[in-house]
């Protein structure tokens, strides 16, 4: 048996997520005044994402619904 630990070992999910969130923030910075630094924006992104993903895991939301709820909360 071979076991692979993907997250954080073979795939650096957190670094990829951070780069993606920074690109998202920068791309939409002309449309939205985020009012915070990149680090603070990433913290907010993670907090909101964890909140709604937990709702998905408990069956309260579908996967698609948790994505929509996350964006509704994130966007001003």
N, C-alpha and C positions, 0 to 999 in steps of 0.2 A: 504494500500500500504506500502510495506517495501522497503526502499532504502538503498543500500550498496555502500559505497565509497571504492572501492578495492585498487586503487593505493595510497600507503602511509598510509592507514588505516588498512585494513585487510591483504593486501599484501605489503611488503616492497620492492617494485620493485628496488629502487635505491641501496639499500644494496645488493640485489641479483645480480644486474647488476655489481656493483663494484667488488664483489667477483668473478664473472665470467670473467670479463676483467682482473683482476689480475692473475687468473689461466691461461687465454689465453696467457698473456704476459710472464708468467713464463715458460709455456710449450714450447713456441716457442723461448725462449731467446737463446737457443743454435744454432738456425738457423738464427736469425735476431739480429742485434745489434740495439736495439731500441734507444739508446743514450739519454734516459731520465728516470726520476724516475717513480715509479708506479703512483703517483698522476698526474704527467704531462701526462703520457700515457693515463690515464683515461680521462683527460680533452680533449686530442686529439681525443680519441675514441668518446666521446660525441659530440664534434664539428662536426666531419665527419658524425657521425650517424644522427644528427639533419639536416645537410645539405641535405643529400640524402633522408631522410625520408620526408622532405618538398617537394622534387621533386616528390616523390611518391604521396603525398597528392594532388598536383596540377595536377596529371595525366601525368606528363612528363615521369615517369618510372613506370613499374609494381613493385609489391612488391619484386619479385625475382631480378629484375634488380637493385633496390636500394640496395639490399644486396650485389650484385656483385660489384657495383660501390663503395660501402663503403670499401670493402676489397681491391679493386684495389688501392684506395687512401691510405689506411692504410699501406699496405705492401710495404716495400722499393723495 
